[in-house]
Amino acid sequence: MNKNIGIRVISDICRVQPHTIRMWEKRYGAFEPVRGMNGERLYGDEDVARAKAMANLIAHGQTISKVANLTLQELNEQVSGISDEMAYE
């Protein structure tokens, strides 16, 4: 997997601060970025998808400790569940 996406890009897409992304990485092991030539964290497309799903679930009341170690498929299933619940409201 090619990892060339900077933390600012993920931050902007997910609408969370870069320090939050770093905390998810360090404290909860949610991501494993590579380091670029000048030490910056670089993420891949799957990391972006995971971050988007996690941010969505957290915005809907989940805790990072509950979602950080879920697979991308599990995250997407939970996000779909939220969408289904909203359709019935």
Buried (B, 14 or more C-beta within 10 A) or exposed (E): EEBEBBBEEBBEBBEBEBEBBBBBBEEBEBBEBEEEEEEEBBBBEEBBBBBBBBBBBBEBEBEBEBBBEBEEEEBBEBBEEBEEEEEEE
